[in-house]
């Protein structure tokens, strides 16, 4: 049963524990996300292709286990799944500094760590998205998502700078150790949370393949989720192809040191904090669906600024590009995450999310691989520009879909309003037909 939240959400103990744990974990992952490529580049002298492969390895599990993971998560209580995932992540990331201190760190070791951590993240993400509506009533989901995304964005601001400082003071592997410690804190916070899910009675277990098919059918038949999935896949290829070689661009093309890389990425990430703060206002003023489109229309062209400069000017332009892109993407993610949590039936949520994420996140290894391959073949700067252009084209997918005429997102219980205030049929009938 979802608890009734009175007063501020952070005044509710279990939400506060989840918020503290996830904010700390995100800070650690933000440090580790910069530290791992720095370890590869500065300690193992990795090529752009190797750095791209590290990004691809971290997201490859979405392609390998994403679909069955959704069905498994729907069958299991979410909190224990999250605890196991964070514990596994803590162990694998702790192995990197241990191997480095023993003189045994290799590129294959980093790839295995990235892949294992990515697999744990698949299960955690699916369980986490389904667990949040257990902690928070539906009227406060937008606020909860905004608080979580806001604090995560703040952690992402601090993370790159902290990674750079740790790399200068103690070596790049110290940032990976910080990531492992953050997972330990997340485990302790989650273990202290007392909210449990209500057990669903009479939900007969079916064959895994049939359950996976339910989630896929729901996404394929629903025009809103189908459009978001196609857009997300194309956008992720562009954004990850861009970000997978940004450390190489900053260090080798713009001549930035480890500390400067951390500062640039930290300031660029601060756009996400503003995006989280503005998401609720965007939804109130323009409508959630229209606000979502406006956010993406802002984010896409900003990425073009990143690769056009050189020297100090290049660092300023790259920072501005990251700030604007982060603002739009984070605000957009908050609005669409809340939409999915309202729109999708709880008993199918894991499978629906996994079906969409298998394509969305499954495109990320392709983006990482493309970033590395193109960075070596046509140049890092040219690859960044190409990825920015692909991001622009991804917005066209949204403009050709059903969202362009909506003010607010549809729900199972309320018709969607167009910009002129007319009603369009909500997809409740479709939901009923797919929720088998």
C-alpha positions in Angstrom: 0.0 0.0 0.0 1.4 3.4 -1.0 1.9 5.6 2.1 0.2 9.0 2.3 2.8 11.7 2.3 2.1 14.8 4.4 4.3 17.8 4.3 7.5 17.8 2.4 8.6 14.5 0.8 12.0 14.7 2.5 10.1 14.7 5.8 9.0 11.1 5.1 11.7 8.7 6.5 11.7 6.0 3.8 11.7 8.5 0.9 14.4 10.4 2.6 16.5 7.3 3.0 16.0 6.4 -0.7 16.9 10.0 -1.6 20.1 10.0 0.5 21.2 6.6 -0.8 20.5 7.3 -4.5 22.1 10.8 -4.3 25.2 9.3 -2.8 25.3 6.5 -5.3 24.9 9.0 -8.2 27.7 11.1 -6.8 29.9 8.0 -6.7 28.8 6.9 -10.2 29.5 10.4 -11.5 33.0 10.2 -10.0 33.5 6.7 -11.4 32.1 7.6 -14.8 35.0 10.1 -15.2 37.5 8.1 -13.3 37.2 4.9 -15.3 38.0 6.5 -18.7 40.8 8.5 -16.9 42.2 5.2 -15.6 42.0 3.8 -19.2 43.6 6.9 -20.8 46.2 7.9 -18.2 47.1 4.6 -16.6 46.7 2.1 -19.4 47.2 4.6 -22.3 44.0 3.5 -24.0 43.0 4.5 -27.5 39.6 6.3 -28.3 38.3 3.0 -29.4 39.0 1.4 -26.1 37.4 4.3 -24.2 34.3 3.9 -26.5 34.3 0.1 -25.8 34.2 0.9 -22.0 31.0 2.9 -22.5 29.6 0.2 -24.8 30.4 -2.5 -22.2 28.6 -0.7 -19.4 25.3 -0.6 -21.5 25.6 -3.9 -23.4 23.6 -5.8 -20.7 20.5 -3.9 -21.7 20.6 -5.8 -25.0 21.6 -9.1 -23.5 19.3 -9.3 -20.4 17.0 -6.3 -20.6 13.9 -8.1 -21.7 14.0 -11.1 -19.3 15.1 -8.8 -16.5 11.8 -6.9 -16.8 9.8 -10.1 -16.4 11.9 -11.2 -13.5 11.6 -7.9 -11.7 7.8 -8.0 -12.1 7.8 -11.3 -10.3 10.1 -10.2 -7.4 9.9 -7.8 -4.5 11.7 -4.7 -5.7 13.7 -3.7 -2.6 15.7 -6.9 -2.3 16.5 -6.8 -6.0 17.9 -3.2 -5.5 19.9 -4.4 -2.5 21.6 -7.2 -4.4 22.4 -5.0 -7.4 24.0 -2.3 -5.3 26.1 -5.0 -3.4 27.3 -6.5 -6.6 28.2 -3.0 -8.0 30.1 -2.2 -4.8 32.2 -5.4 -5.1 33.1 -5.1 -8.8 34.1 -1.5 -8.7 36.2 -2.1 -5.5 38.2 -4.7 -7.6 39.7 -1.9 -9.8 41.8 -0.1 -7.2 42.7 -3.4 -5.6 44.0 -4.7 -8.9 45.8 -1.4 -9.6 47.5 -1.5 -6.2 48.7 -5.0 -6.9 50.0 -4.0 -10.3 47.5 -6.4 -12.1 45.1 -3.9 -13.7 44.4 -4.6 -17.4 42.0 -3.3 -20.0 40.0 -6.6 -20.1 39.6 -6.2 -16.3 38.1 -2.7 -16.8 35.8 -4.1 -19.5 34.6 -6.9 -17.3 33.9 -4.4 -14.4 32.0 -2.1 -16.8 29.9 -5.0 -18.1 29.1 -6.5 -14.7 28.3 -3.1 -13.2 26.1 -2.5 -16.2 24.2 -5.8 -15.7 23.5 -4.9 -12.0 22.3 -1.5 -13.2 19.8 -3.1 -15.5 18.0 -4.9 -12.7 18.4 -2.0 -10.3 16.9 0.6 -12.7 13.8 -1.6 -13.4 13.2 -2.3 -9.8 13.9 1.3 -8.7 11.4 2.8 -11.1 8.7 0.4 -9.9 9.6 0.9 -6.2 9.2 4.7 -6.3 5.4 4.6 -6.7 5.3 2.3 -3.7 6.9 5.0 -1.5 5.0 8.0 -2.9 1.4 8.5 -3.8 0.6 9.2 -7.5 -0.1 12.9 -6.9 3.5 13.5 -5.6 5.3 11.4 -8.2 6.3 14.5 -10.3 7.7 16.1 -7.1 9.5 12.9 -6.1 11.1 12.5 -9.5 12.1 16.2 -9.6 13.7 15.9 -6.1 15.6 12.7 -7.0 16.7 14.0 -10.4 17.6 17.4 -8.9 19.8 15.9 -6.2 21.3 13.5 -8.8 22.1 16.4 -11.0 23.7 18.2 -8.1 25.8 15.0 -7.5 26.7 14.9 -11.2 28.0 18.5 -10.9 30.2 17.7 -8.0 31.3 14.2 -9.3 33.5 15.2 -12.3 35.3 17.9 -10.3 35.8 15.5 -7.4 37.1 12.8 -9.9 39.6 15.3 -11.3 40.8 16.3 -7.8 41.1 12.6 -6.7 43.0 11.8 -9.8 45.5 14.6 -9.2 45.9 13.9 -5.5 45.7 10.1 -5.3 45.6 8.7 -8.8 42.6 8.0 -11.1 41.8 4.7 -9.5 40.8 6.5 -6.3 37.7 7.8 -8.1 36.6 4.2 -8.8 37.1 3.4 -5.1 34.9 6.3 -4.2 32.2 4.8 -6.5 32.4 1.5 -4.6 32.0 3.3 -1.3 29.0 5.1 -2.5 27.3 1.8 -3.4 27.9 0.7 0.2 26.2 3.8 1.6 23.2 3.2 -0.8 22.9 -0.4 0.5 22.9 0.8 4.1 20.2 3.4 3.4 18.0 1.0 1.5 18.3 -1.7 4.2 17.0 0.9 6.7 13.8 1.7 4.6 10.8 -0.1 6.0 8.2 0.3 3.2 7.3 -3.0 1.6 5.2 -3.8 -1.5 1.7 -5.1 -1.2 1.8 -8.7 -2.3 -0.4 -9.3 -5.4 -2.8 -12.2 -4.8 -3.9 -14.5 -7.6 -1.2 -13.4 -10.1 -0.4 -16.7 -11.7 3.2 -17.1 -12.9 3.4 -17.7 -16.7 6.2 -18.7 -19.0 8.9 -16.1 -19.1 8.5 -15.7 -22.9 4.8 -14.9 -22.6 5.5 -12.3 -20.0 8.2 -10.7 -22.1 5.8 -10.7 -25.0 3.2 -8.8 -23.0 5.6 -5.9 -22.4 6.7 -5.8 -26.0 3.2 -5.8 -27.3 2.2 -3.0 -25.0 5.0 -0.8 -26.2 4.7 -1.6 -29.9 0.9 -1.0 -29.9 0.9 2.2 -27.9 1.7 5.2 -30.1 3.0 7.3 -27.2 5.4 4.7 -25.8 6.4 3.6 -29.3 7.3 7.2 -30.2 9.2 7.8 -26.9 11.1 4.5 -27.5 12.2 5.3 -31.0 13.2 8.8 -30.1 15.1 7.6 -27.0 17.1 5.0 -29.0 18.2 7.6 -31.6 18.9 10.2 -29.0 20.9 7.8 -26.9 23.1 6.8 -29.9 23.9 10.5 -30.4 24.4 11.5 -26.7 26.5 8.5 -25.8 28.5 8.7 -29.0 29.2 12.3 -28.0 29.9 11.6 -24.3 32.0 8.5 -24.8 34.9 10.4 -26.3 34.5 13.7 -24.5 37.4 13.0 -22.1 39.6 12.2 -25.1 38.5 15.5 -26.8 39.1 17.6 -23.7 42.5 16.1 -22.9 44.0 15.6 -26.4 42.2 18.2 -28.6 41.8 21.0 -26.0 44.8 20.2 -23.9 42.9 20.0 -20.6 44.5 18.3 -17.5 42.6 16.0 -15.2 41.6 18.8 -12.9 40.3 20.9 -15.8 38.4 18.0 -17.2 36.6 17.6 -13.9 35.8 21.3 -13.6 34.5 21.5 -17.2 32.3 18.4 -16.8 31.1 19.6 -13.4 30.0 23.0 -14.6 28.4 21.4 -17.7 26.5 19.0 -15.5 25.0 21.9 -13.5 22.5 22.3 -16.4 20.8 19.2 -15.1 20.2 20.8 -11.7 18.4 23.7 -13.4 16.5 21.3 -15.6 15.2 19.4 -12.5 14.2 22.7 -10.8 12.4 23.9 -13.9 10.5 20.7 -14.9 7.5 21.3 -12.6 7.2 24.9 -13.7 7.4 23.9 -17.4 4.6 21.3 -16.8 2.4 23.9 -15.0 2.9 26.7 -17.5 3.0 24.9 -20.8 1.6 21.4 -20.1 3.7 18.3 -19.5 3.7 17.1 -23.1 4.4 20.5 -24.6 7.1 21.2 -21.9 8.8 18.0 -22.9 9.0 19.0 -26.5 10.3 22.4 -25.6 13.0 20.8 -23.4 14.2 18.6 -26.3 14.1 21.5 -28.7 16.5 23.3 -26.4 18.9 20.4 -25.8 19.5 19.3 -29.4 21.0 22.4 -30.9 23.2 23.2 -27.8 25.3 20.1 -28.5 26.6 21.7 -31.7 28.6 24.2 -29.7 30.8 21.6 -28.0 33.3 20.7 -30.8 33.6 24.1 -32.6 36.2 25.8 -30.5 39.8 25.3 -29.5 42.0 26.2 -26.5 40.3 28.2 -23.7 37.5 29.3 -26.0 36.8 25.6 -26.8 36.6 24.8 -23.1 34.0 27.5 -22.6 31.9 26.5 -25.6 32.1 22.8 -24.6 30.9 23.8 -21.1 28.0 25.9 -22.4 27.0 23.0 -24.7 26.9 20.5 -21.9 25.0 23.0 -19.6 22.2 23.6 -22.2 22.0 19.9 -23.2 21.9 18.7 -19.6 19.2 21.2 -18.7 16.9 20.1 -21.5 17.5 16.4 -21.2 17.1 16.2 -17.4 13.9 18.2 -17.4 12.6 16.0 -20.3 13.5 12.8 -18.4 11.6 13.9 -15.3 8.5 14.7 -17.3 8.5 11.4 -19.3 9.4 9.3 -16.2 6.4 10.6 -14.4 4.2 10.1 -17.4 5.2 6.4 -17.6 4.7 5.8 -13.9 1.2 7.2 -14.2 0.3 5.7 -17.5 1.6 2.1 -17.3 -0.2 -0.6 -15.2 1.8 -1.5 -12.1 1.6 -5.3 -12.8 3.2 -4.7 -16.2 5.5 -1.9 -15.3 8.8 -3.8 -15.2 8.1 -5.5 -18.5 7.0 -2.3 -20.2 10.0 -0.4 -18.9 12.3 -3.3 -19.9 10.9 -3.5 -23.4 11.4 0.2 -24.0 14.7 0.3 -22.2 16.1 -2.7 -24.2 15.9 -0.5 -27.3 16.6 2.8 -25.6 19.6 1.7 -23.5 20.5 -1.1 -25.9 21.3 1.7 -28.4 23.9 3.1 -25.9 26.6 0.4 -26.7 26.1 1.2 -30.3 26.6 4.9 -29.5 29.7 4.2 -27.5 31.2 1.9 -30.2 30.4 4.4 -32.9 32.0 7.2 -30.9 35.2 5.2 -30.5 35.3 3.9 -34.1 34.5 7.2 -35.7 36.8 9.0 -33.3 39.7 7.0 -34.6 38.7 7.0 -38.3 37.4 10.6 -39.0 38.7 12.4 -35.8 37.3 13.1 -32.4 36.1 16.7 -33.2 34.4 15.6 -36.3 32.7 12.7 -34.5 31.3 15.1 -31.8 29.8 17.3 -34.5 28.3 14.3 -36.3 26.7 13.0 -33.1 25.2 16.5 -32.4 23.6 16.5 -35.9 22.1 13.0 -35.2 20.6 14.4 -31.9 18.9 17.2 -34.0 17.4 14.6 -36.2 16.1 12.6 -33.2 13.8 15.5 -32.3 12.1 15.1 -35.7 10.9 11.7 -34.5 9.0 13.5 -31.7 7.6 16.1 -34.0 6.2 13.4 -36.4 4.6 11.5 -33.5 1.4 12.0 -31.5 2.8 14.5 -28.9 3.0 17.5 -31.2 -0.7 18.4 -30.7 -0.9 17.7 -27.0 -0.7 20.1 -24.1 -0.6 17.3 -21.4 0.4 13.7 -21.5 -2.5 11.2 -21.6 -3.3 9.0 -18.6 -5.4 5.8 -18.4 -8.2 7.8 -16.7 -8.1 11.2 -18.4 -8.3 12.2 -22.0 -5.4 14.1 -23.5 -5.9 17.8 -24.2 -4.7 19.3 -27.5 -3.2 22.7 -27.6 -6.7 24.0 -28.6 -8.2 22.4 -25.6 -10.1 19.6 -27.6 -10.1 16.1 -26.2 -8.5 13.2 -27.8 -9.2 9.6 -26.8 -6.9 8.4 -24.1 -5.3 5.0 -24.5 -7.1 3.4 -21.6 -8.8 0.9 -24.0 -5.5 0.0 -25.4 -4.1 -0.5 -21.9 -6.9 -2.8 -21.0 -6.4 -4.8 -24.1 -2.7 -5.3 -23.5 -2.7 -5.9 -19.8 -3.2 -9.6 -20.1 
